[in-house]
Structure formats: structure tokens, C-alpha cells
Amino acid sequence: MAKAKTERVKTIATENSARTPRPSWPERATEQDIARRAYELYTSRGCEAGHDIDDWLQAERELNIDAEC
């Protein structure tokens, strides 16, 4: 009887793991991704100089917002 119960537990565990998708954790943005987005922010502002740090930090916030969980 113990073997039958063990087999049933294994079956249920296998069925549940097959139905439950594994979480797909977002990758953190690379420096190249951040640089690209910072450049987009720079050009969208008309290439106005003097905001490079602000653009970089804004790009980091935008791209890594989901990765902080």
C-alpha cells in the first residue's frame, strides 16, 4: 500500500509541475542597452547637451524596472 501511495504522490507532483510554468525572470539590461536608451533620450530632446547623467539614470530606471523584484 505504501508503494501505491508513493507512486500517486509522484504522479500528482509530476502533473502539477507540468502544468505550472516556471517563472521567467527578466534579465538585467546591459550597459549597451542602457547606452542605447540614453542616446534615444538625448536625441528625443533635440541633442541638447548637459543631461548625460540624467539620461543614463532614466534609461537604467526604464530598462531595469522589472528586474528589481
mmCIF file as Biopython writes it, N, C-alpha, C and O atoms, coordinates in Angstrom:
data_model
#
loop_
_atom_site.group_PDB
_atom_site.id
_atom_site.type_symbol
_atom_site.label_atom_id
_atom_site.label_alt_id
_atom_site.label_comp_id
_atom_site.label_asym_id
_atom_site.label_entity_id
_atom_site.label_seq_id
_atom_site.pdbx_PDB_ins_code
_atom_site.Cartn_x
_atom_site.Cartn_y
_atom_site.Cartn_z
_atom_site.occupancy
_atom_site.B_iso_or_equiv
_atom_site.auth_seq_id
_atom_site.auth_asym_id
_atom_site.pdbx_PDB_model_num
ATOM 1   N N  . MET A ? 1  ? 0.819  -1.193 0.000   1.0 0.0 1  A 1 
ATOM 2   C CA . MET A ? 1  ? 0.000  0.000  0.000   1.0 0.0 1  A 1 
ATOM 3   C C  . MET A ? 1  ? 0.863  1.256  0.000   1.0 0.0 1  A 1 
ATOM 4   O O  . MET A ? 1  ? 0.508  2.244  -0.644  1.0 0.0 1  A 1 
ATOM 5   N N  . ALA A ? 2  ? 1.992  1.238  0.712   1.0 0.0 2  A 1 
ATOM 6   C CA . ALA A ? 2  ? 2.868  2.399  0.770   1.0 0.0 2  A 1 
ATOM 7   C C  . ALA A ? 2  ? 3.437  2.716  -0.614  1.0 0.0 2  A 1 
ATOM 8   O O  . ALA A ? 2  ? 3.606  3.885  -0.962  1.0 0.0 2  A 1 
ATOM 9   N N  . LYS A ? 3  ? 3.729  1.688  -1.396  1.0 0.0 3  A 1 
ATOM 10  C CA . LYS A ? 3  ? 4.266  1.906  -2.738  1.0 0.0 3  A 1 
ATOM 11  C C  . LYS A ? 3  ? 3.234  2.581  -3.632  1.0 0.0 3  A 1 
ATOM 12  O O  . LYS A ? 3  ? 3.585  3.464  -4.415  1.0 0.0 3  A 1 
ATOM 13  N N  . ALA A ? 4  ? 1.979  2.185  -3.532  1.0 0.0 4  A 1 
ATOM 14  C CA . ALA A ? 4  ? 0.918  2.789  -4.331  1.0 0.0 4  A 1 
ATOM 15  C C  . ALA A ? 4  ? 0.748  4.257  -3.973  1.0 0.0 4  A 1 
ATOM 16  O O  . ALA A ? 4  ? 0.554  5.098  -4.851  1.0 0.0 4  A 1 
ATOM 17  N N  . LYS A ? 5  ? 0.820  4.558  -2.696  1.0 0.0 5  A 1 
ATOM 18  C CA . LYS A ? 5  ? 0.689  5.954  -2.255  1.0 0.0 5  A 1 
ATOM 19  C C  . LYS A ? 5  ? 1.868  6.784  -2.757  1.0 0.0 5  A 1 
ATOM 20  O O  . LYS A ? 5  ? 1.686  7.919  -3.198  1.0 0.0 5  A 1 
ATOM 21  N N  . THR A ? 6  ? 3.068  6.226  -2.694  1.0 0.0 6  A 1 
ATOM 22  C CA . THR A ? 6  ? 4.257  6.929  -3.183  1.0 0.0 6  A 1 
ATOM 23  C C  . THR A ? 6  ? 4.151  7.206  -4.672  1.0 0.0 6  A 1 
ATOM 24  O O  . THR A ? 6  ? 4.491  8.295  -5.134  1.0 0.0 6  A 1 
ATOM 25  N N  . GLU A ? 7  ? 3.673  6.206  -5.431  1.0 0.0 7  A 1 
ATOM 26  C CA . GLU A ? 7  ? 3.515  6.386  -6.878  1.0 0.0 7  A 1 
ATOM 27  C C  . GLU A ? 7  ? 2.495  7.474  -7.178  1.0 0.0 7  A 1 
ATOM 28  O O  . GLU A ? 7  ? 2.694  8.273  -8.093  1.0 0.0 7  A 1 
ATOM 29  N N  . ARG A ? 8  ? 1.405  7.514  -6.416  1.0 0.0 8  A 1 
ATOM 30  C CA . ARG A ? 8  ? 0.367  8.531  -6.616  1.0 0.0 8  A 1 
ATOM 31  C C  . ARG A ? 8  ? 0.912  9.928  -6.317  1.0 0.0 8  A 1 
ATOM 32  O O  . ARG A ? 8  ? 0.618  10.874 -7.047  1.0 0.0 8  A 1 
ATOM 33  N N  . VAL A ? 9  ? 1.697  10.065 -5.257  1.0 0.0 9  A 1 
ATOM 34  C CA . VAL A ? 9  ? 2.300  11.357 -4.915  1.0 0.0 9  A 1 
ATOM 35  C C  . VAL A ? 9  ? 3.236  11.802 -6.033  1.0 0.0 9  A 1 
ATOM 36  O O  . VAL A ? 9  ? 3.229  12.974 -6.410  1.0 0.0 9  A 1 
ATOM 37  N N  . LYS A ? 10 ? 4.029  10.898 -6.561  1.0 0.0 10 A 1 
ATOM 38  C CA . LYS A ? 10 ? 4.926  11.228 -7.668  1.0 0.0 10 A 1 
ATOM 39  C C  . LYS A ? 10 ? 4.141  11.664 -8.888  1.0 0.0 10 A 1 
ATOM 40  O O  . LYS A ? 10 ? 4.535  12.608 -9.574  1.0 0.0 10 A 1 
ATOM 41  N N  . THR A ? 11 ? 3.039  10.992 -9.168  1.0 0.0 11 A 1 
ATOM 42  C CA . THR A ? 11 ? 2.204  11.327 -10.325 1.0 0.0 11 A 1 
ATOM 43  C C  . THR A ? 11 ? 1.614  12.724 -10.169 1.0 0.0 11 A 1 
ATOM 44  O O  . THR A ? 11 ? 1.642  13.527 -11.102 1.0 0.0 11 A 1 
ATOM 45  N N  . ILE A ? 12 ? 1.083  13.006 -8.994  1.0 0.0 12 A 1 
ATOM 46  C CA . ILE A ? 12 ? 0.497  14.333 -8.748  1.0 0.0 12 A 1 
ATOM 47  C C  . ILE A ? 12 ? 1.559  15.413 -8.861  1.0 0.0 12 A 1 
ATOM 48  O O  . ILE A ? 12 ? 1.316  16.451 -9.477  1.0 0.0 12 A 1 
ATOM 49  N N  . ALA A ? 13 ? 2.724  15.190 -8.283  1.0 0.0 13 A 1 
ATOM 50  C CA . ALA A ? 13 ? 3.805  16.175 -8.353  1.0 0.0 13 A 1 
ATOM 51  C C  . ALA A ? 13 ? 4.222  16.416 -9.792  1.0 0.0 13 A 1 
ATOM 52  O O  . ALA A ? 13 ? 4.463  17.556 -10.189 1.0 0.0 13 A 1 
ATOM 53  N N  . THR A ? 14 ? 4.308  15.358 -10.568 1.0 0.0 14 A 1 
ATOM 54  C CA . THR A ? 14 ? 4.695  15.498 -11.971 1.0 0.0 14 A 1 
ATOM 55  C C  . THR A ? 14 ? 3.630  16.255 -12.752 1.0 0.0 14 A 1 
ATOM 56  O O  . THR A ? 14 ? 3.951  17.128 -13.558 1.0 0.0 14 A 1 
ATOM 57  N N  . GLU A ? 15 ? 2.370  15.926 -12.517 1.0 0.0 15 A 1 
ATOM 58  C CA . GLU A ? 15 ? 1.275  16.616 -13.205 1.0 0.0 15 A 1 
ATOM 59  C C  . GLU A ? 15 ? 1.268  18.095 -12.860 1.0 0.0 15 A 1 
ATOM 60  O O  . GLU A ? 15 ? 1.105  18.935 -13.746 1.0 0.0 15 A 1 
ATOM 61  N N  . ASN A ? 16 ? 1.440  18.425 -11.599 1.0 0.0 16 A 1 
ATOM 62  C CA . ASN A ? 16 ? 1.437  19.829 -11.176 1.0 0.0 16 A 1 
ATOM 63  C C  . ASN A ? 16 ? 2.614  20.595 -11.759 1.0 0.0 16 A 1 
ATOM 64  O O  . ASN A ? 16 ? 2.456  21.734 -12.197 1.0 0.0 16 A 1 
ATOM 65  N N  . SER A ? 17 ? 3.788  19.983 -11.771 1.0 0.0 17 A 1 
ATOM 66  C CA . SER A ? 17 ? 4.951  20.696 -12.304 1.0 0.0 17 A 1 
ATOM 67  C C  . SER A ? 17 ? 4.834  20.870 -13.809 1.0 0.0 17 A 1 
ATOM 68  O O  . SER A ? 17 ? 5.368  21.834 -14.357 1.0 0.0 17 A 1 
ATOM 69  N N  . ALA A ? 18 ? 4.151  19.963 -14.487 1.0 0.0 18 A 1 
ATOM 70  C CA . ALA A ? 18 ? 3.973  20.078 -15.933 1.0 0.0 18 A 1 
ATOM 71  C C  . ALA A ? 18 ? 3.001  21.200 -16.263 1.0 0.0 18 A 1 
ATOM 72  O O  . ALA A ? 18 ? 3.135  21.846 -17.303 1.0 0.0 18 A 1 
ATOM 73  N N  . ARG A ? 19 ? 2.031  21.440 -15.401 1.0 0.0 19 A 1 
ATOM 74  C CA . ARG A ? 19 ? 1.045  22.487 -15.655 1.0 0.0 19 A 1 
ATOM 75  C C  . ARG A ? 19 ? 1.497  23.866 -15.196 1.0 0.0 19 A 1 
ATOM 76  O O  . ARG A ? 19 ? 1.042  24.875 -15.736 1.0 0.0 19 A 1 
ATOM 77  N N  . THR A ? 20 ? 2.369  23.923 -14.227 1.0 0.0 20 A 1 
ATOM 78  C CA . THR A ? 20 ? 2.807  25.192 -13.673 1.0 0.0 20 A 1 
ATOM 79  C C  . THR A ? 20 ? 4.045  25.675 -14.421 1.0 0.0 20 A 1 
ATOM 80  O O  . THR A ? 20 ? 5.110  25.067 -14.318 1.0 0.0 20 A 1 
ATOM 81  N N  . PRO A ? 21 ? 3.911  26.766 -15.174 1.0 0.0 21 A 1 
ATOM 82  C CA . PRO A ? 21 ? 5.095  27.265 -15.882 1.0 0.0 21 A 1 
ATOM 83  C C  . PRO A ? 21 ? 6.114  27.828 -14.909 1.0 0.0 21 A 1 
ATOM 84  O O  . PRO A ? 21 ? 5.758  28.436 -13.899 1.0 0.0 21 A 1 
ATOM 85  N N  . ARG A ? 22 ? 7.352  27.625 -15.214 1.0 0.0 22 A 1 
ATOM 86  C CA . ARG A ? 22 ? 8.409  28.193 -14.381 1.0 0.0 22 A 1 
ATOM 87  C C  . ARG A ? 22 ? 8.484  29.689 -14.642 1.0 0.0 22 A 1 
ATOM 88  O O  . ARG A ? 22 ? 8.317  30.131 -15.778 1.0 0.0 22 A 1 
ATOM 89  N N  . PRO A ? 23 ? 8.734  30.469 -13.598 1.0 0.0 23 A 1 
ATOM 90  C CA . PRO A ? 23 ? 8.810  31.917 -13.811 1.0 0.0 23 A 1 
ATOM 91  C C  . PRO A ? 23 ? 9.958  32.273 -14.732 1.0 0.0 23 A 1 
ATOM 92  O O  . PRO A ? 23 ? 11.042 31.694 -14.667 1.0 0.0 23 A 1 
ATOM 93  N N  . SER A ? 24 ? 9.694  33.222 -15.572 1.0 0.0 24 A 1 
ATOM 94  C CA . SER A ? 24 ? 10.725 33.699 -16.484 1.0 0.0 24 A 1 
ATOM 95  C C  . SER A ? 24 ? 11.212 35.044 -15.958 1.0 0.0 24 A 1 
ATOM 96  O O  . SER A ? 24 ? 10.588 36.075 -16.210 1.0 0.0 24 A 1 
ATOM 97  N N  . TRP A ? 25 ? 12.311 35.034 -15.238 1.0 0.0 25 A 1 
ATOM 98  C CA . TRP A ? 25 ? 12.818 36.262 -14.635 1.0 0.0 25 A 1 
ATOM 99  C C  . TRP A ? 25 ? 13.493 37.104 -15.706 1.0 0.0 25 A 1 
ATOM 100 O O  . TRP A ? 25 ? 14.292 36.594 -16.492 1.0 0.0 25 A 1 
ATOM 101 N N  . PRO A ? 26 ? 13.178 38.376 -15.738 1.0 0.0 26 A 1 
ATOM 102 C CA . PRO A ? 26 ? 13.798 39.236 -16.740 1.0 0.0 26 A 1 
ATOM 103 C C  . PRO A ? 26 ? 15.294 39.411 -16.478 1.0 0.0 26 A 1 
ATOM 104 O O  . PRO A ? 26 ? 15.739 39.470 -15.332 1.0 0.0 26 A 1 
ATOM 105 N N  . GLU A ? 27 ? 16.023 39.488 -17.525 1.0 0.0 27 A 1 
ATOM 106 C CA . GLU A ? 27 ? 17.449 39.757 -17.424 1.0 0.0 27 A 1 
ATOM 107 C C  . GLU A ? 27 ? 17.639 41.241 -17.159 1.0 0.0 27 A 1 
ATOM 108 O O  . GLU A ? 27 ? 16.847 42.070 -17.607 1.0 0.0 27 A 1 
ATOM 109 N N  . ARG A ? 28 ? 18.683 41.560 -16.437 1.0 0.0 28 A 1 
ATOM 110 C CA . ARG A ? 28 ? 19.000 42.977 -16.242 1.0 0.0 28 A 1 
ATOM 111 C C  . ARG A ? 28 ? 19.559 43.527 -17.546 1.0 0.0 28 A 1 
ATOM 112 O O  . ARG A ? 28 ? 20.227 42.817 -18.297 1.0 0.0 28 A 1 
ATOM 113 N N  . ALA A ? 29 ? 19.285 44.771 -17.800 1.0 0.0 29 A 1 
ATOM 114 C CA . ALA A ? 29 ? 19.755 45.412 -19.019 1.0 0.0 29 A 1 
ATOM 115 C C  . ALA A ? 29 ? 21.277 45.514 -19.007 1.0 0.0 29 A 1 
ATOM 116 O O  . ALA A ? 29 ? 21.887 45.717 -17.957 1.0 0.0 29 A 1 
ATOM 117 N N  . THR A ? 30 ? 21.872 45.372 -20.169 1.0 0.0 30 A 1 
ATOM 118 C CA . THR A ? 30 ? 23.317 45.517 -20.289 1.0 0.0 30 A 1 
ATOM 119 C C  . THR A ? 30 ? 23.665 46.993 -20.398 1.0 0.0 30 A 1 
ATOM 120 O O  . THR A ? 30 ? 22.793 47.835 -20.614 1.0 0.0 30 A 1 
ATOM 121 N N  . GLU A ? 31 ? 24.941 47.294 -20.246 1.0 0.0 31 A 1 
ATOM 122 C CA . GLU A ? 31 ? 25.378 48.685 -20.408 1.0 0.0 31 A 1 
ATOM 123 C C  . GLU A ? 31 ? 25.091 49.174 -21.822 1.0 0.0 31 A 1 
ATOM 124 O O  . GLU A ? 31 ? 24.769 50.345 -22.026 1.0 0.0 31 A 1 
ATOM 125 N N  . GLN A ? 32 ? 25.206 48.286 -22.789 1.0 0.0 32 A 1 
ATOM 126 C CA . GLN A ? 32 ? 24.920 48.662 -24.176 1.0 0.0 32 A 1 
ATOM 127 C C  . GLN A ? 32 ? 23.433 49.016 -24.338 1.0 0.0 32 A 1 
ATOM 128 O O  . GLN A ? 32 ? 23.105 49.974 -25.038 1.0 0.0 32 A 1 
ATOM 129 N N  . ASP A ? 33 ? 22.537 48.258 -23.703 1.0 0.0 33 A 1 
ATOM 130 C CA . ASP A ? 33 ? 21.108 48.566 -23.741 1.0 0.0 33 A 1 
ATOM 131 C C  . ASP A ? 33 ? 20.835 49.932 -23.115 1.0 0.0 33 A 1 
ATOM 132 O O  . ASP A ? 33 ? 20.073 50.736 -23.651 1.0 0.0 33 A 1 
ATOM 133 N N  . ILE A ? 34 ? 21.470 50.174 -21.977 1.0 0.0 34 A 1 
ATOM 134 C CA . ILE A ? 34 ? 21.270 51.443 -21.268 1.0 0.0 34 A 1 
ATOM 135 C C  . ILE A ? 34 ? 21.810 52.603 -22.095 1.0 0.0 34 A 1 
ATOM 136 O O  . ILE A ? 34 ? 21.169 53.649 -22.198 1.0 0.0 34 A 1 
ATOM 137 N N  . ALA A ? 35 ? 22.983 52.418 -22.679 1.0 0.0 35 A 1 
ATOM 138 C CA . ALA A ? 35 ? 23.578 53.467 -23.505 1.0 0.0 35 A 1 
ATOM 139 C C  . ALA A ? 35 ? 22.694 53.788 -24.706 1.0 0.0 35 A 1 
ATOM 140 O O  . ALA A ? 35 ? 22.512 54.950 -25.070 1.0 0.0 35 A 1 
ATOM 141 N N  . ARG A ? 36 ? 22.152 52.744 -25.309 1.0 0.0 36 A 1 
ATOM 142 C CA . ARG A ? 36 ? 21.274 52.943 -26.470 1.0 0.0 36 A 1 
ATOM 143 C C  . ARG A ? 36 ? 20.042 53.750 -26.074 1.0 0.0 36 A 1 
ATOM 144 O O  . ARG A ? 36 ? 19.650 54.680 -26.780 1.0 0.0 36 A 1 
ATOM 145 N N  . ARG A ? 37 ? 19.426 53.389 -24.935 1.0 0.0 37 A 1 
ATOM 146 C CA . ARG A ? 37 ? 18.233 54.106 -24.482 1.0 0.0 37 A 1 
ATOM 147 C C  . ARG A ? 37 ? 18.578 55.530 -24.054 1.0 0.0 37 A 1 
ATOM 148 O O  . ARG A ? 37 ? 17.802 56.451 -24.306 1.0 0.0 37 A 1 
ATOM 149 N N  . ALA A ? 38 ? 19.721 55.724 -23.414 1.0 0.0 38 A 1 
ATOM 150 C CA . ALA A ? 38 ? 20.151 57.068 -23.017 1.0 0.0 38 A 1 
ATOM 151 C C  . ALA A ? 38 ? 20.346 57.941 -24.250 1.0 0.0 38 A 1 
ATOM 152 O O  . ALA A ? 38 ? 20.005 59.124 -24.246 1.0 0.0 38 A 1 
ATOM 153 N N  . TYR A ? 39 ? 20.899 57.345 -25.307 1.0 0.0 39 A 1 
ATOM 154 C CA . TYR A ? 39 ? 21.083 58.091 -26.556 1.0 0.0 39 A 1 
ATOM 155 C C  . TYR A ? 39 ? 19.730 58.452 -27.178 1.0 0.0 39 A 1 
ATOM 156 O O  . TYR A ? 39 ? 19.564 59.544 -27.722 1.0 0.0 39 A 1 
ATOM 157 N N  . GLU A ? 40 ? 18.781 57.546 -27.096 1.0 0.0 40 A 1 
ATOM 158 C CA . GLU A ? 40 ? 17.436 57.848 -27.592 1.0 0.0 40 A 1 
ATOM 159 C C  . GLU A ? 40 ? 16.831 59.020 -26.834 1.0 0.0 40 A 1 
ATOM 160 O O  . GLU A ? 40 ? 16.208 59.894 -27.436 1.0 0.0 40 A 1 
ATOM 161 N N  . LEU A ? 41 ? 17.007 59.044 -25.531 1.0 0.0 41 A 1 
ATOM 162 C CA . LEU A ? 41 ? 16.509 60.164 -24.727 1.0 0.0 41 A 1 
ATOM 163 C C  . LEU A ? 41 ? 17.185 61.469 -25.136 1.0 0.0 41 A 1 
ATOM 164 O O  . LEU A ? 41 ? 16.534 62.508 -25.249 1.0 0.0 41 A 1 
ATOM 165 N N  . TYR A ? 42 ? 18.491 61.406 -25.355 1.0 0.0 42 A 1 
ATOM 166 C CA . TYR A ? 42 ? 19.281 62.570 -25.782 1.0 0.0 42 A 1 
ATOM 167 C C  . TYR A ? 42 ? 18.779 63.106 -27.119 1.0 0.0 42 A 1 
ATOM 168 O O  . TYR A ? 42 ? 18.571 64.310 -27.268 1.0 0.0 42 A 1 
ATOM 169 N N  . THR A ? 43 ? 18.585 62.220 -28.084 1.0 0.0 43 A 1 
ATOM 170 C CA . THR A ? 43 ? 18.142 62.678 -29.407 1.0 0.0 43 A 1 
ATOM 171 C C  . THR A ? 43 ? 16.691 63.147 -29.387 1.0 0.0 43 A 1 
ATOM 172 O O  . THR A ? 43 ? 16.320 64.051 -30.136 1.0 0.0 43 A 1 
ATOM 173 N N  . SER A ? 44 ? 15.866 62.536 -28.531 1.0 0.0 44 A 1 
ATOM 174 C CA . SER A ? 44 ? 14.463 62.959 -28.468 1.0 0.0 44 A 1 
ATOM 175 C C  . SER A ? 44 ? 14.332 64.368 -27.880 1.0 0.0 44 A 1 
ATOM 176 O O  . SER A ? 44 ? 13.324 65.044 -28.087 1.0 0.0 44 A 1 
ATOM 177 N N  . ARG A ? 45 ? 15.346 64.793 -27.156 1.0 0.0 45 A 1 
ATOM 178 C CA . ARG A ? 45 ? 15.365 66.130 -26.570 1.0 0.0 45 A 1 
ATOM 179 C C  . ARG A ? 45 ? 16.028 67.131 -27.511 1.0 0.0 45 A 1 
ATOM 180 O O  . ARG A ? 45 ? 16.239 68.284 -27.136 1.0 0.0 45 A 1 
ATOM 181 N N  . GLY A ? 46 ? 16.357 66.707 -28.719 1.0 0.0 46 A 1 
ATOM 182 C CA . GLY A ? 46 ? 16.978 67.607 -29.689 1.0 0.0 46 A 1 
ATOM 183 C C  . GLY A ? 46 ? 18.486 67.702 -29.536 1.0 0.0 46 A 1 
ATOM 184 O O  . GLY A ? 46 ? 19.079 68.715 -29.906 1.0 0.0 46 A 1 
ATOM 185 N N  . CYS A ? 47 ? 19.109 66.680 -29.006 1.0 0.0 47 A 1 
ATOM 186 C CA . CYS A ? 47 ? 20.574 66.618 -28.825 1.0 0.0 47 A 1 
ATOM 187 C C  . CYS A ? 47 ? 21.095 67.743 -27.941 1.0 0.0 47 A 1 
ATOM 188 O O  . CYS A ? 47 ? 22.189 68.264 -28.159 1.0 0.0 47 A 1 
ATOM 189 N N  . GLU A ? 48 ? 20.315 68.103 -26.958 1.0 0.0 48 A 1 
ATOM 190 C CA . GLU A ? 48 ? 20.718 69.139 -26.005 1.0 0.0 48 A 1 
ATOM 191 C C  . GLU A ? 48 ? 21.733 68.552 -25.036 1.0 0.0 48 A 1 
ATOM 192 O O  . GLU A ? 48 ? 21.450 67.571 -24.349 1.0 0.0 48 A 1 
ATOM 193 N N  . ALA A ? 49 ? 22.899 69.147 -24.984 1.0 0.0 49 A 1 
ATOM 194 C CA . ALA A ? 49 ? 23.990 68.658 -24.135 1.0 0.0 49 A 1 
ATOM 195 C C  . ALA A ? 49 ? 23.734 68.985 -22.659 1.0 0.0 49 A 1 
ATOM 196 O O  . ALA A ? 49 ? 22.921 69.849 -22.328 1.0 0.0 49 A 1 
ATOM 197 N N  . GLY A ? 50 ? 24.452 68.270 -21.785 1.0 0.0 50 A 1 
ATOM 198 C CA . GLY A ? 50 ? 24.417 68.580 -20.367 1.0 0.0 50 A 1 
ATOM 199 C C  . GLY A ? 50 ? 23.484 67.718 -19.544 1.0 0.0 50 A 1 
ATOM 200 O O  . GLY A ? 50 ? 23.325 67.952 -18.346 1.0 0.0 50 A 1 
ATOM 201 N N  . HIS A ? 51 ? 22.860 66.719 -20.166 1.0 0.0 51 A 1 
ATOM 202 C CA . HIS A ? 51 ? 21.927 65.866 -19.435 1.0 0.0 51 A 1 
ATOM 203 C C  . HIS A ? 51 ? 22.328 64.394 -19.507 1.0 0.0 51 A 1 
ATOM 204 O O  . HIS A ? 51 ? 21.495 63.506 -19.329 1.0 0.0 51 A 1 
ATOM 205 N N  . ASP A ? 52 ? 23.594 64.146 -19.768 1.0 0.0 52 A 1 
ATOM 206 C CA . ASP A ? 52 ? 24.038 62.769 -19.987 1.0 0.0 52 A 1 
ATOM 207 C C  . ASP A ? 52 ? 23.804 61.872 -18.775 1.0 0.0 52 A 1 
ATOM 208 O O  . ASP A ? 52 ? 23.373 60.729 -18.930 1.0 0.0 52 A 1 
ATOM 209 N N  . ILE A ? 53 ? 24.077 62.364 -17.592 1.0 0.0 53 A 1 
ATOM 210 C CA . ILE A ? 53 ? 23.874 61.552 -16.388 1.0 0.0 53 A 1 
ATOM 211 C C  . ILE A ? 53 ? 22.388 61.313 -16.155 1.0 0.0 53 A 1 
ATOM 212 O O  . ILE A ? 53 ? 21.974 60.202 -15.822 1.0 0.0 53 A 1 
ATOM 213 N N  . ASP A ? 54 ? 21.591 62.360 -16.331 1.0 0.0 54 A 1 
ATOM 214 C CA . ASP A ? 54 ? 20.141 62.209 -16.184 1.0 0.0 54 A 1 
ATOM 215 C C  . ASP A ? 54 ? 19.593 61.191 -17.177 1.0 0.0 54 A 1 
ATOM 216 O O  . ASP A ? 54 ? 18.763 60.354 -16.822 1.0 0.0 54 A 1 
ATOM 217 N N  . ASP A ? 55 ? 20.061 61.265 -18.426 1.0 0.0 55 A 1 
ATOM 218 C CA . ASP A ? 55 ? 19.615 60.317 -19.452 1.0 0.0 55 A 1 
ATOM 219 C C  . ASP A ? 55 ? 20.010 58.890 -19.087 1.0 0.0 55 A 1 
ATOM 220 O O  . ASP A ? 55 ? 19.214 57.963 -19.242 1.0 0.0 55 A 1 
ATOM 221 N N  . TRP A ? 56 ? 21.228 58.716 -18.606 1.0 0.0 56 A 1 
ATOM 222 C CA . TRP A ? 56 ? 21.705 57.382 -18.234 1.0 0.0 56 A 1 
ATOM 223 C C  . TRP A ? 56 ? 20.857 56.808 -17.092 1.0 0.0 56 A 1 
ATOM 224 O O  . TRP A ? 56 ? 20.420 55.659 -17.152 1.0 0.0 56 A 1 
ATOM 225 N N  . LEU A ? 57 ? 20.633 57.614 -16.061 1.0 0.0 57 A 1 
ATOM 226 C CA . LEU A ? 57 ? 19.853 57.146 -14.915 1.0 0.0 57 A 1 
ATOM 227 C C  . LEU A ? 57 ? 18.404 56.850 -15.300 1.0 0.0 57 A 1 
ATOM 228 O O  . LEU A ? 57 ? 17.814 55.881 -14.823 1.0 0.0 57 A 1 
ATOM 229 N N  . GLN A ? 58 ? 17.842 57.684 -16.158 1.0 0.0 58 A 1 
ATOM 230 C CA . GLN A ? 58 ? 16.476 57.443 -16.640 1.0 0.0 58 A 1 
ATOM 231 C C  . GLN A ? 58 ? 16.414 56.146 -17.439 1.0 0.0 58 A 1 
ATOM 232 O O  . GLN A ? 58 ? 15.476 55.364 -17.285 1.0 0.0 58 A 1 
ATOM 233 N N  . ALA A ? 59 ? 17.397 55.919 -18.278 1.0 0.0 59 A 1 
ATOM 234 C CA . ALA A ? 59 ? 17.450 54.683 -19.070 1.0 0.0 59 A 1 
ATOM 235 C C  . ALA A ? 59 ? 17.562 53.472 -18.159 1.0 0.0 59 A 1 
ATOM 236 O O  . ALA A ? 59 ? 16.895 52.465 -18.394 1.0 0.0 59 A 1 
ATOM 237 N N  . GLU A ? 60 ? 18.388 53.548 -17.128 1.0 0.0 60 A 1 
ATOM 238 C CA . GLU A ? 60 ? 18.509 52.439 -16.174 1.0 0.0 60 A 1 
ATOM 239 C C  . GLU A ? 60 ? 17.177 52.147 -15.498 1.0 0.0 60 A 1 
ATOM 240 O O  . GLU A ? 60 ? 16.779 50.989 -15.369 1.0 0.0 60 A 1 
ATOM 241 N N  . ARG A ? 61 ? 16.493 53.197 -15.069 1.0 0.0 61 A 1 
ATOM 242 C CA . ARG A ? 61 ? 15.202 53.015 -14.406 1.0 0.0 61 A 1 
ATOM 243 C C  . ARG A ? 61 ? 14.195 52.339 -15.339 1.0 0.0 61 A 1 
ATOM 244 O O  . ARG A ? 61 ? 13.493 51.410 -14.942 1.0 0.0 61 A 1 
ATOM 245 N N  . GLU A ? 62 ? 14.134 52.816 -16.575 1.0 0.0 62 A 1 
ATOM 246 C CA . GLU A ? 62 ? 13.186 52.266 -17.534 1.0 0.0 62 A 1 
ATOM 247 C C  . GLU A ? 62 ? 13.461 50.805 -17.854 1.0 0.0 62 A 1 
ATOM 248 O O  . GLU A ? 62 ? 12.538 49.993 -17.914 1.0 0.0 62 A 1 
ATOM 249 N N  . LEU A ? 63 ? 14.722 50.473 -18.059 1.0 0.0 63 A 1 
ATOM 250 C CA . LEU A ? 63 ? 15.062 49.131 -18.526 1.0 0.0 63 A 1 
ATOM 251 C C  . LEU A ? 63 ? 15.141 48.102 -17.411 1.0 0.0 63 A 1 
ATOM 252 O O  . LEU A ? 63 ? 14.967 46.911 -17.669 1.0 0.0 63 A 1 
ATOM 253 N N  . ASN A ? 64 ? 15.392 48.516 -16.210 1.0 0.0 64 A 1 
ATOM 254 C CA . ASN A ? 64 ? 15.572 47.558 -15.118 1.0 0.0 64 A 1 
ATOM 255 C C  . ASN A ? 64 ? 14.413 47.544 -14.139 1.0 0.0 64 A 1 
ATOM 256 O O  . ASN A ? 64 ? 14.513 46.922 -13.082 1.0 0.0 64 A 1 
ATOM 257 N N  . ILE A ? 65 ? 13.328 48.208 -14.461 1.0 0.0 65 A 1 
ATOM 258 C CA . ILE A ? 65 ? 12.216 48.300 -13.516 1.0 0.0 65 A 1 
ATOM 259 C C  . ILE A ? 65 ? 11.645 46.927 -13.186 1.0 0.0 65 A 1 
ATOM 260 O O  . ILE A ? 65 ? 11.270 46.685 -12.038 1.0 0.0 65 A 1 
ATOM 261 N N  . ASP A ? 66 ? 11.568 46.011 -14.169 1.0 0.0 66 A 1 
ATOM 262 C CA . ASP A ? 66 ? 11.009 44.686 -13.914 1.0 0.0 66 A 1 
ATOM 263 C C  . ASP A ? 66 ? 12.013 43.744 -13.279 1.0 0.0 66 A 1 
ATOM 264 O O  . ASP A ? 66 ? 11.615 42.728 -12.710 1.0 0.0 66 A 1 
ATOM 265 N N  . ALA A ? 67 ? 13.284 44.042 -13.355 1.0 0.0 67 A 1 
ATOM 266 C CA . ALA A ? 67 ? 14.309 43.139 -12.866 1.0 0.0 67 A 1 
ATOM 267 C C  . ALA A ? 67 ? 14.567 43.289 -11.372 1.0 0.0 67 A 1 
ATOM 268 O O  . ALA A ? 67 ? 15.335 42.509 -10.810 1.0 0.0 67 A 1 
ATOM 269 N N  . GLU A ? 68 ? 13.960 44.251 -10.721 1.0 0.0 68 A 1 
ATOM 270 C CA . GLU A ? 68 ? 14.241 44.507 -9.313  1.0 0.0 68 A 1 
ATOM 271 C C  . GLU A ? 68 ? 13.460 43.618 -8.369  1.0 0.0 68 A 1 
ATOM 272 O O  . GLU A ? 68 ? 13.746 43.621 -7.171  1.0 0.0 68 A 1 
ATOM 273 N N  . CYS A ? 69 ? 12.506 42.873 -8.837  1.0 0.0 69 A 1 
ATOM 274 C CA . CYS A ? 69 ? 11.649 42.041 -7.980  1.0 0.0 69 A 1 
ATOM 275 C C  . CYS A ? 69 ? 12.420 40.938 -7.307  1.0 0.0 69 A 1 
ATOM 276 O O  . CYS A ? 69 ? 11.843 40.152 -6.555  1.0 0.0 69 A 1 
#
